[in-house]
Amino acid sequence: MDLIVIRGLRVETIVGHYPYEREAPQPLDFDLELAIPDPAAYQSDRLHDTINYAAVADYIRRECDEHHFRLLERMADHLARGILADFKTSYVKLSVAKLGILKGVRSVGVTVERTA
């Protein structure tokens, strides 16, 4: 499977179970892998035949602005399912991590994989 990869997409949003996590936006890092939808892109060299990764990044930013989740698990599932529905991919692997939330730990997060 050939993949489009987005690494280190930084988004600030409100997410968390604890009240102190819901007081202000916190930074999250996203990594994504999306199946290239059509091998025609290799021949055509046209954006129309593949996935616009800028549009995927904008989708994630917009969803994080509009929805505030308590759990990263719920957020990751919501975003992955939305990407499958809104973009031409048949597979998405999405990782999301909170940064510096635990003392002595760089990041904590979850990874989900979904198929159409």
N, CA, C and O atoms as a MOPAC input file, in Angstrom:
PM7 MOZYME 1SCF
protein

 N      0.85000 1    -1.16900 1     0.00000 1
 C      0.00000 1     0.00000 1     0.00000 1
 C      0.89600 1     1.23200 1     0.00000 1
 O      1.82700 1     1.32400 1     0.79900 1
 N      0.62300 1     2.16300 1    -0.87700 1
 C      1.35400 1     3.41400 1    -0.94000 1
 C      0.63700 1     4.44200 1    -0.07500 1
 O     -0.59200 1     4.49900 1    -0.04300 1
 N      1.42200 1     5.24900 1     0.62100 1
 C      0.85400 1     6.13000 1     1.64100 1
 C      1.27500 1     7.58000 1     1.46900 1
 O      2.39200 1     7.87400 1     1.04500 1
 N      0.37300 1     8.46500 1     1.80100 1
 C      0.68000 1     9.86700 1     2.02600 1
 C      0.93200 1     9.99700 1     3.52000 1
 O      0.17600 1     9.46300 1     4.33100 1
 N      1.99500 1    10.70800 1     3.88400 1
 C      2.38900 1    10.79800 1     5.28100 1
 C      2.41600 1    12.26600 1     5.70500 1
 O      2.97100 1    13.11800 1     5.01200 1
 N      1.81300 1    12.53700 1     6.84000 1
 C      1.87900 1    13.85000 1     7.47700 1
 C      2.45800 1    13.60700 1     8.86500 1
 O      1.91100 1    12.82200 1     9.63900 1
 N      3.55700 1    14.27400 1     9.18200 1
 C      4.22800 1    14.08900 1    10.47300 1
 C      4.33100 1    15.42300 1    11.21400 1
 O      4.67100 1    16.45500 1    10.63400 1
 N      4.03100 1    15.36900 1    12.49800 1
 C      4.25700 1    16.52600 1    13.35400 1
 C      3.31400 1    17.69000 1    13.13500 1
 O      3.70900 1    18.84500 1    13.29500 1
 N      2.07100 1    17.40500 1    12.76900 1
 C      1.07600 1    18.46800 1    12.64300 1
 C      0.73200 1    18.95500 1    14.04800 1
 O      0.18400 1    18.20100 1    14.85100 1
 N      1.04500 1    20.18800 1    14.33800 1
 C      0.81100 1    20.75100 1    15.67000 1
 C     -0.50900 1    21.51300 1    15.67700 1
 O     -0.75400 1    22.37400 1    14.83200 1
 N     -1.35700 1    21.17500 1    16.65600 1
 C     -2.65200 1    21.83300 1    16.81700 1
 C     -2.83100 1    22.14100 1    18.29500 1
 O     -2.51900 1    21.31100 1    19.14900 1
 N     -3.32800 1    23.32500 1    18.59600 1
 C     -3.66600 1    23.68100 1    19.97000 1
 C     -5.17300 1    23.59500 1    20.12900 1
 O     -5.92800 1    24.20300 1    19.37000 1
 N     -5.60100 1    22.82900 1    21.12600 1
 C     -7.03500 1    22.64500 1    21.34600 1
 C     -7.29000 1    22.28200 1    22.80000 1
 O     -6.36500 1    21.97100 1    23.55100 1
 N     -8.53300 1    22.32500 1    23.17500 1
 C     -8.93000 1    21.89500 1    24.52000 1
 C     -9.28300 1    20.42500 1    24.45300 1
 O    -10.16200 1    20.01600 1    23.69600 1
 N     -8.59000 1    19.64000 1    25.25100 1
 C     -8.85200 1    18.20400 1    25.32900 1
 C     -8.39600 1    17.71300 1    26.69700 1
 O     -7.35100 1    18.12800 1    27.19900 1
 N     -9.18300 1    16.83300 1    27.29100 1
 C     -8.75900 1    16.25700 1    28.55300 1
 C     -9.91400 1    15.94200 1    29.47900 1
 O    -10.99600 1    16.52100 1    29.38500 1
 N     -9.65800 1    15.03200 1    30.35300 1
 C    -10.63900 1    14.59000 1    31.34100 1
 C    -10.66200 1    15.51300 1    32.56400 1
 O    -11.72700 1    15.80600 1    33.10700 1
 N     -9.49900 1    15.96100 1    32.98500 1
 C     -9.38600 1    16.73000 1    34.22200 1
 C     -9.71700 1    18.20500 1    33.98300 1
 O     -9.43000 1    18.75000 1    32.91700 1
 N    -10.32600 1    18.84500 1    34.99200 1
 C    -10.71600 1    20.25300 1    34.83400 1
 C     -9.55800 1    21.16200 1    34.39500 1
 O     -9.75100 1    22.04100 1    33.55500 1
 N     -8.35500 1    20.95600 1    34.95700 1
 C     -7.23200 1    21.82200 1    34.58900 1
 C     -6.86100 1    21.66400 1    33.11200 1
 O     -6.29100 1    22.58300 1    32.52400 1
 N     -7.17700 1    20.50500 1    32.49800 1
 C     -6.88700 1    20.30900 1    31.08400 1
 C     -7.88700 1    21.04400 1    30.19300 1
 O     -7.62300 1    21.29400 1    29.01700 1
 N     -9.02800 1    21.38300 1    30.76700 1
 C    -10.09600 1    22.00100 1    29.98000 1
 C    -10.13000 1    23.52600 1    30.14800 1
 O    -11.01800 1    24.19500 1    29.61900 1
 N     -9.16000 1    24.06600 1    30.88600 1
 C     -9.11900 1    25.50700 1    31.12400 1
 C     -8.54300 1    26.28400 1    29.95400 1
 O     -8.94900 1    27.41800 1    29.69800 1
 N     -7.60300 1    25.68500 1    29.24500 1
 C     -6.93300 1    26.39800 1    28.14800 1
 C     -6.48000 1    25.39000 1    27.09600 1
 O     -6.27300 1    24.21700 1    27.40700 1
 N     -6.32800 1    25.83900 1    25.86300 1
 C     -5.82400 1    24.92800 1    24.81800 1
 C     -4.43200 1    24.41000 1    25.16200 1
 O     -3.62700 1    25.09800 1    25.79000 1
 N     -4.17700 1    23.19200 1    24.74000 1
 C     -2.85700 1    22.59600 1    24.91500 1
 C     -2.37500 1    22.05800 1    23.57100 1
 O     -3.18900 1    21.72500 1    22.71000 1
 N     -1.06300 1    21.97100 1    23.38700 1
 C     -0.54500 1    21.50200 1    22.09900 1
 C     -0.68400 1    19.98800 1    21.94600 1
 O     -0.43900 1    19.21900 1    22.87600 1
 N     -1.08700 1    19.59200 1    20.74000 1
 C     -1.13900 1    18.18600 1    20.36000 1
 C     -0.30800 1    18.01600 1    19.09700 1
 O     -0.22400 1    18.92100 1    18.26700 1
 N      0.30000 1    16.85300 1    18.96500 1
 C      1.00800 1    16.50300 1    17.73600 1
 C      0.26400 1    15.36100 1    17.05300 1
 O     -0.12200 1    14.38400 1    17.69400 1
 N      0.07000 1    15.49800 1    15.75000 1
 C     -0.59300 1    14.47800 1    14.95200 1
 C      0.37500 1    13.91500 1    13.92100 1
 O      1.14800 1    14.65200 1    13.30900 1
 N      0.32300 1    12.61200 1    13.73800 1
 C      0.99000 1    11.91900 1    12.64000 1
 C     -0.07100 1    11.11700 1    11.91500 1
 O     -0.90200 1    10.46200 1    12.54400 1
 N     -0.04300 1    11.17000 1    10.58500 1
 C     -1.04800 1    10.47500 1     9.78900 1
 C     -0.41700 1     9.71800 1     8.64200 1
 O      0.61900 1    10.11000 1     8.10400 1
 N     -1.06300 1     8.62800 1     8.28200 1
 C     -0.76000 1     7.88100 1     7.06400 1
 C     -2.08800 1     7.62500 1     6.37400 1
 O     -3.03300 1     7.13400 1     6.99100 1
 N     -2.15500 1     7.96200 1     5.08000 1
 C     -3.38200 1     7.77600 1     4.29900 1
 C     -3.04100 1     7.03000 1     3.02500 1
 O     -2.05700 1     7.34900 1     2.35800 1
 N     -3.84400 1     6.04700 1     2.68800 1
 C     -3.62700 1     5.30500 1     1.44700 1
 C     -3.84300 1     6.22400 1     0.25400 1
 O     -4.82800 1     6.96100 1     0.19300 1
 N     -2.91200 1     6.17300 1    -0.69200 1
 C     -3.08800 1     6.92000 1    -1.93400 1
 C     -4.26300 1     6.28100 1    -2.66500 1
 O     -4.25900 1     5.07300 1    -2.90200 1
 N     -5.26800 1     7.07700 1    -3.02500 1
 C     -6.53000 1     6.51000 1    -3.49500 1
 C     -6.51900 1     5.95500 1    -4.91100 1
 O     -7.32000 1     5.08100 1    -5.24100 1
 N     -5.62900 1     6.45000 1    -5.74100 1
 C     -5.71400 1     6.09100 1    -7.15300 1
 C     -4.31900 1     6.10600 1    -7.76300 1
 O     -3.64300 1     7.13400 1    -7.72300 1
 N     -3.88000 1     4.99500 1    -8.32200 1
 C     -2.55600 1     4.99400 1    -8.95100 1
 C     -2.46300 1     5.92200 1   -10.16100 1
 O     -1.37500 1     6.13500 1   -10.69800 1
 N     -3.59100 1     6.47000 1   -10.58800 1
 C     -3.57700 1     7.42700 1   -11.69900 1
 C     -2.70200 1     8.63800 1   -11.38000 1
 O     -2.16500 1     9.27600 1   -12.28500 1
 N     -2.56200 1     8.94900 1   -10.10700 1
 C     -1.74600 1    10.10400 1    -9.71500 1
 C     -0.30300 1     9.95900 1   -10.17200 1
 O      0.36600 1    10.95600 1   -10.44100 1
 N      0.17900 1     8.72900 1   -10.26300 1
 C      1.56100 1     8.50600 1   -10.68600 1
 C      1.76700 1     8.88400 1   -12.14700 1
 O      2.85600 1     9.30600 1   -12.53400 1
 N      0.74100 1     8.73700 1   -12.94400 1
 C      0.82400 1     9.07000 1   -14.35700 1
 C      0.37400 1    10.50000 1   -14.64800 1
 O      0.99100 1    11.19500 1   -15.45500 1
 N     -0.69200 1    10.93500 1   -13.99500 1
 C     -1.28700 1    12.23200 1   -14.32300 1
 C     -0.51700 1    13.40900 1   -13.73000 1
 O     -0.47400 1    14.49100 1   -14.31600 1
 N      0.09600 1    13.18700 1   -12.55000 1
 C      0.80000 1    14.25600 1   -11.85100 1
 C     -0.15700 1    15.37800 1   -11.46100 1
 O      0.23500 1    16.54200 1   -11.39100 1
 N     -1.43800 1    15.01300 1   -11.20400 1
 C     -2.47600 1    15.98800 1   -10.85700 1
 C     -2.95000 1    15.77800 1    -9.42300 1
 O     -3.19700 1    14.65100 1    -8.99400 1
 N     -3.06800 1    16.86100 1    -8.70600 1
 C     -3.54700 1    16.81400 1    -7.33100 1
 C     -4.93500 1    16.19200 1    -7.24700 1
 O     -5.25600 1    15.52200 1    -6.26600 1
 N     -5.74900 1    16.40600 1    -8.25900 1
 C     -7.10500 1    15.86400 1    -8.29100 1
 C     -7.12400 1    14.33400 1    -8.15500 1
 O     -8.11200 1    13.77500 1    -7.67900 1
 N     -6.06400 1    13.66500 1    -8.55900 1
 C     -6.01500 1    12.20300 1    -8.52200 1
 C     -5.46000 1    11.64200 1    -7.22200 1
 O     -5.27800 1    10.43100 1    -7.10000 1
 N     -5.19000 1    12.49900 1    -6.25500 1
 C     -4.66600 1    12.03100 1    -4.97900 1
 C     -5.34500 1    12.79400 1    -3.85000 1
 O     -6.45200 1    13.30300 1    -4.03100 1
 N     -4.70900 1    12.88100 1    -2.70200 1
 C     -5.27300 1    13.56500 1    -1.54300 1
 C     -4.46000 1    14.83100 1    -1.28500 1
 O     -3.23100 1    14.79400 1    -1.23700 1
 N     -5.14800 1    15.92600 1    -1.12300 1
 C     -4.50000 1    17.18800 1    -0.80900 1
 C     -4.18000 1    17.18300 1     0.69100 1
 O     -5.07900 1    17.33000 1     1.51800 1
 N     -2.91600 1    17.01500 1     1.03400 1
 C     -2.56600 1    16.89900 1     2.45100 1
 C     -2.80000 1    18.20100 1     3.20300 1
 O     -3.02100 1    18.17100 1     4.41300 1
 N     -2.75700 1    19.35500 1     2.51600 1
 C     -3.08900 1    20.62500 1     3.17300 1
 C     -4.56100 1    20.63500 1     3.58600 1
 O     -4.90200 1    21.16500 1     4.64300 1
 N     -5.42900 1    20.05500 1     2.76500 1
 C     -6.85300 1    19.97900 1     3.10000 1
 C     -7.08000 1    19.05700 1     4.29500 1
 O     -7.96200 1    19.31600 1     5.11300 1
 N     -6.30100 1    17.99000 1     4.40400 1
 C     -6.40400 1    17.08700 1     5.56100 1
 C     -5.97900 1    17.82600 1     6.82700 1
 O     -6.64700 1    17.72600 1     7.85600 1
 N     -4.88400 1    18.55900 1     6.76000 1
 C     -4.42500 1    19.33400 1     7.91900 1
 C     -5.46500 1    20.37000 1     8.31900 1
 O     -5.73500 1    20.55200 1     9.50600 1
 N     -6.04700 1    21.04500 1     7.34500 1
 C     -7.09900 1    22.02900 1     7.64100 1
 C     -8.31200 1    21.37000 1     8.28000 1
 O     -8.92200 1    21.93200 1     9.19000 1
 N     -8.66100 1    20.17600 1     7.80500 1
 C     -9.78500 1    19.43300 1     8.38400 1
 C     -9.52600 1    19.15600 1     9.87000 1
 O    -10.40500 1    19.36600 1    10.70600 1
 N     -8.33300 1    18.69100 1    10.18700 1
 C     -8.00700 1    18.37600 1    11.58600 1
 C     -8.05700 1    19.63900 1    12.43900 1
 O     -8.61500 1    19.62200 1    13.53500 1
 N     -7.48800 1    20.71900 1    11.95500 1
 C     -7.52400 1    21.98100 1    12.71000 1
 C     -8.96700 1    22.43800 1    12.95100 1
 O     -9.32300 1    22.83600 1    14.06000 1
 N     -9.78000 1    22.37800 1    11.91500 1
 C    -11.17800 1    22.81400 1    12.01300 1
 C    -11.95200 1    21.94700 1    13.01300 1
 O    -12.68900 1    22.47100 1    13.84800 1
 N    -11.78600 1    20.63600 1    12.92700 1
 C    -12.49100 1    19.74000 1    13.84900 1
 C    -12.05200 1    19.96400 1    15.29600 1
 O    -12.87300 1    19.89500 1    16.21200 1
 N    -10.77600 1    20.22900 1    15.50200 1
 C    -10.28500 1    20.49000 1    16.85600 1
 C    -10.79600 1    21.82000 1    17.39700 1
 O    -10.94300 1    21.97600 1    18.60900 1
 N    -11.06800 1    22.77800 1    16.51700 1
 C    -11.66600 1    24.04300 1    16.93800 1
 C    -13.13500 1    23.86700 1    17.29500 1
 O    -13.63100 1    24.49700 1    18.22900 1
 N    -13.83200 1    23.01100 1    16.55300 1
 C    -15.28100 1    22.86400 1    16.71800 1
 C    -15.68900 1    21.85600 1    17.78300 1
 O    -16.77700 1    21.96600 1    18.34900 1
 N    -14.83400 1    20.87300 1    18.06700 1
 C    -15.16900 1    19.80700 1    19.02000 1
 C    -14.09600 1    19.73600 1    20.10000 1
 O    -12.90200 1    19.74700 1    19.80200 1
 N    -14.52400 1    19.66300 1    21.33400 1
 C    -13.58400 1    19.50500 1    22.44000 1
 C    -13.86500 1    18.16600 1    23.11300 1
 O    -14.92300 1    17.96200 1    23.70900 1
 N    -12.91300 1    17.27700 1    23.00500 1
 C    -13.05900 1    15.91700 1    23.50100 1
 C    -12.43600 1    15.77900 1    24.87700 1
 O    -11.54600 1    16.54100 1    25.25400 1
 N    -12.91400 1    14.80200 1    25.61300 1
 C    -12.31200 1    14.48100 1    26.90300 1
 C    -11.17800 1    13.47000 1    26.74300 1
 O    -10.18100 1    13.52900 1    27.46200 1
 N    -11.33600 1    12.54400 1    25.80100 1
 C    -10.33900 1    11.48500 1    25.61500 1
 C     -9.69600 1    11.57700 1    24.23500 1
 O    -10.37100 1    11.84700 1    23.24200 1
 N     -8.38900 1    11.35000 1    24.18500 1
 C     -7.69900 1    11.27700 1    22.90100 1
 C     -8.23800 1    10.13200 1    22.05500 1
 O     -8.27300 1    10.22800 1    20.82800 1
 N     -8.65800 1     9.04400 1    22.70500 1
 C     -9.21200 1     7.90800 1    21.97200 1
 C    -10.42700 1     8.32800 1    21.15100 1
 O    -10.54700 1     7.97300 1    19.97800 1
 N    -11.31500 1     9.07800 1    21.76900 1
 C    -12.51900 1     9.55000 1    21.07100 1
 C    -12.14800 1    10.52400 1    19.96600 1
 O    -12.69700 1    10.45300 1    18.86700 1
 N    -11.22900 1    11.42600 1    20.24400 1
 C    -10.78600 1    12.39200 1    19.24600 1
 C    -10.18500 1    11.68800 1    18.03600 1
 O    -10.53500 1    11.99800 1    16.89700 1
 N     -9.28300 1    10.74400 1    18.28000 1
 C     -8.61800 1    10.03300 1    17.18100 1
 C     -9.62600 1     9.26900 1    16.32600 1
 O     -9.55100 1     9.30000 1    15.09800 1
 N    -10.55600 1     8.59100 1    16.96700 1
 C    -11.57800 1     7.85200 1    16.22500 1
 C    -12.43000 1     8.79400 1    15.38500 1
 O    -12.67900 1     8.52400 1    14.21000 1
 N    -12.87500 1     9.88700 1    15.97300 1
 C    -13.69300 1    10.87100 1    15.26100 1
 C    -12.95900 1    11.41100 1    14.03200 1
 O    -13.52700 1    11.47500 1    12.94200 1
 N    -11.71300 1    11.79200 1    14.21300 1
 C    -10.94200 1    12.36100 1    13.10100 1
 C    -10.67500 1    11.32800 1    12.01100 1
 O    -10.80800 1    11.62300 1    10.82400 1
 N    -10.29700 1    10.11400 1    12.41800 1
 C    -10.00400 1     9.07200 1    11.42600 1
 C    -11.24700 1     8.73800 1    10.60300 1
 O    -11.17000 1     8.61000 1     9.38100 1
 N    -12.38100 1     8.59900 1    11.26500 1
 C    -13.62200 1     8.30000 1    10.53800 1
 C    -14.02300 1     9.45300 1     9.61800 1
 O    -14.51700 1     9.22400 1     8.51400 1
 N    -13.81600 1    10.66800 1    10.06300 1
 C    -14.11200 1    11.82500 1     9.23300 1
 C    -13.21500 1    11.89700 1     8.00700 1
 O    -13.67600 1    12.25900 1     6.92400 1
 N    -11.95600 1    11.56200 1     8.16000 1
 C    -11.03300 1    11.55400 1     7.01900 1
 C    -11.46300 1    10.50100 1     6.00500 1
 O    -11.44400 1    10.75500 1     4.80100 1
 N    -11.84900 1     9.32800 1     6.47900 1
 C    -12.33800 1     8.29400 1     5.55300 1
 C    -13.57900 1     8.78200 1     4.80500 1
 O    -13.73000 1     8.50800 1     3.61400 1
 N    -14.45200 1     9.48900 1     5.48300 1
 C    -15.69900 1     9.94100 1     4.85600 1
 C    -15.48400 1    11.11100 1     3.90100 1
 O    -16.14500 1    11.19700 1     2.86600 1
 N    -14.56200 1    12.01200 1     4.24300 1
 C    -14.42800 1    13.26100 1     3.48200 1
 C    -13.35000 1    13.24400 1     2.40900 1
 O    -13.35100 1    14.09400 1     1.51800 1
 N    -12.43500 1    12.29300 1     2.48300 1
 C    -11.33900 1    12.22800 1     1.51900 1
 C    -11.40000 1    10.88800 1     0.80300 1
 O    -12.11100 1     9.98200 1     1.23700 1
 N    -10.67400 1    10.76000 1    -0.26700 1
 C    -10.80300 1     9.57800 1    -1.13700 1
 C     -9.96400 1     8.38400 1    -0.67800 1
 O     -9.69700 1     7.49000 1    -1.48200 1
 N     -9.55600 1     8.34100 1     0.54300 1
 C     -8.68100 1     7.27000 1     1.00700 1
 C     -9.47700 1     6.07400 1     1.52700 1
 O    -10.60300 1     6.21900 1     2.00400 1
 N     -8.88000 1     4.90600 1     1.42700 1
 C     -9.50900 1     3.68800 1     1.95200 1
 C     -8.89300 1     3.27200 1     3.28700 1
 O     -9.36500 1     2.32900 1     3.92400 1
 N     -7.84300 1     3.97200 1     3.70900 1
 C     -7.12600 1     3.60600 1     4.93900 1
 C     -6.53400 1     4.86400 1     5.56600 1
 O     -5.98500 1     5.72300 1     4.87600 1
 N     -6.65900 1     4.95100 1     6.88700 1
 C     -6.00700 1     6.02500 1     7.62800 1
 C     -5.45200 1     5.45900 1     8.92800 1
 O     -6.10800 1     4.68500 1     9.62500 1
 N     -4.24500 1     5.86200 1     9.22800 1
 C     -3.62800 1     5.60200 1    10.52800 1
 C     -3.34600 1     6.97100 1    11.12200 1
 O     -2.62600 1     7.77600 1    10.53200 1
 N     -3.91700 1     7.23200 1    12.29400 1
 C     -3.81400 1     8.53900 1    12.91300 1
 C     -3.30000 1     8.38700 1    14.32800 1
 O     -3.85400 1     7.63200 1    15.12700 1
 N     -2.23900 1     9.10900 1    14.62900 1
 C     -1.69400 1     9.16400 1    15.99200 1
 C     -1.83500 1    10.58100 1    16.49700 1
 O     -1.59200 1    11.54100 1    15.76500 1
 N     -2.22800 1    10.70800 1    17.75100 1
 C     -2.32600 1    12.01800 1    18.38700 1
 C     -1.67800 1    11.91800 1    19.76000 1
 O     -1.88500 1    10.94900 1    20.49000 1
 N     -0.88700 1    12.93700 1    20.10100 1
 C     -0.14700 1    12.91500 1    21.36300 1
 C     -0.26100 1    14.24900 1    22.07900 1
 O     -0.16400 1    15.31300 1    21.46800 1
 N     -0.47100 1    14.16900 1    23.39600 1
 C     -0.36900 1    15.34200 1    24.25500 1
 C      1.10800 1    15.51800 1    24.59000 1
 O      1.82600 1    14.54400 1    24.81600 1
 N      1.54300 1    16.75400 1    24.62000 1
 C      2.95200 1    17.05600 1    24.84900 1
 C      3.17200 1    17.56800 1    26.27100 1
 O      2.50000 1    18.49400 1    26.72200 1
 N      4.12300 1    16.95000 1    26.96700 1
 C      4.51600 1    17.43400 1    28.27500 1
 C      3.44200 1    17.38500 1    29.33900 1
 O      3.48900 1    18.15800 1    30.29600 1
 N      2.48800 1    16.50500 1    29.19700 1
 C      1.37900 1    16.44100 1    30.14600 1
 C      1.76800 1    15.69300 1    31.43300 1
 O      1.20200 1    15.94200 1    32.49800 1
 N      2.72900 1    14.78400 1    31.32200 1
 C      3.21500 1    14.05000 1    32.49400 1
 C      4.67000 1    14.42300 1    32.76100 1
 O      5.47200 1    14.53300 1    31.83400 1
 N      4.99300 1    14.61000 1    34.00700 1
 C      6.36000 1    14.95800 1    34.38500 1
 C      7.32900 1    13.86700 1    33.92900 1
 O      7.12100 1    12.68400 1    34.19800 1
 N      8.37100 1    14.27700 1    33.24600 1
 C      9.39400 1    13.34400 1    32.79100 1
 C      9.02100 1    12.54200 1    31.56000 1
 O      9.75000 1    11.62700 1    31.17700 1
 N      7.88900 1    12.86900 1    30.92800 1
 C      7.42900 1    12.15600 1    29.73200 1
 C      7.23300 1    13.17900 1    28.62300 1
 O      6.50100 1    14.15400 1    28.79800 1
 N      7.88000 1    12.96500 1    27.48800 1
 C      7.76600 1    13.91100 1    26.37200 1
 C      6.34900 1    13.98600 1    25.83200 1
 O      5.82700 1    15.07700 1    25.60000 1
 N      5.71600 1    12.81800 1    25.62800 1
 C      4.35900 1    12.81900 1    25.08800 1
 C      3.64600 1    11.52500 1    25.44800 1
 O      4.27400 1    10.49600 1    25.69700 1
 N      2.32100 1    11.60000 1    25.47000 1
 C      1.46800 1    10.42900 1    25.63200 1
 C      0.38000 1    10.53800 1    24.58100 1
 O     -0.07300 1    11.63700 1    24.25900 1
 N     -0.03900 1     9.40500 1    24.04800 1
 C     -1.05700 1     9.49700 1    23.00600 1
 C     -1.64000 1     8.15800 1    22.61700 1
 O     -1.42800 1     7.14100 1    23.27700 1
 N     -2.38100 1     8.19000 1    21.52500 1
 C     -3.01800 1     6.99600 1    20.98200 1
 C     -2.85300 1     6.96300 1    19.47600 1
 O     -2.63700 1     7.98700 1    18.82800 1
 N     -2.95900 1     5.75900 1    18.93900 1
 C     -2.94600 1     5.54700 1    17.49400 1
 C     -4.12900 1     4.68400 1    17.14300 1
 O     -4.39400 1     3.67100 1    17.78900 1
 N     -4.85600 1     5.10200 1    16.09000 1
 C     -5.95800 1     4.30300 1    15.57300 1
 C     -5.73100 1     4.05900 1    14.08400 1
 O     -5.13300 1     4.88100 1    13.39000 1
 N     -6.21300 1     2.93200 1    13.61300 1
 C     -6.20500 1     2.60900 1    12.18800 1
 C     -7.63500 1     2.30100 1    11.77700 1
 O     -8.33100 1     1.53600 1    12.44500 1
 N     -8.07000 1     2.89900 1    10.67600 1
 C     -9.42200 1     2.66900 1    10.17900 1
 C     -9.37300 1     2.41800 1     8.67200 1
 O     -8.52700 1     2.96300 1     7.96200 1
 N    -10.29200 1     1.58800 1     8.20700 1
 C    -10.41400 1     1.32200 1     6.77600 1
 C    -11.84800 1     1.58700 1     6.33200 1
 O    -12.79300 1     1.47900 1     7.11300 1
 N    -11.97900 1     1.93300 1     5.07200 1
 C    -13.30800 1     2.20800 1     4.52300 1
 C    -14.00100 1     0.90400 1     4.19000 1
 O    -15.13600 1     0.91200 1     3.71400 1

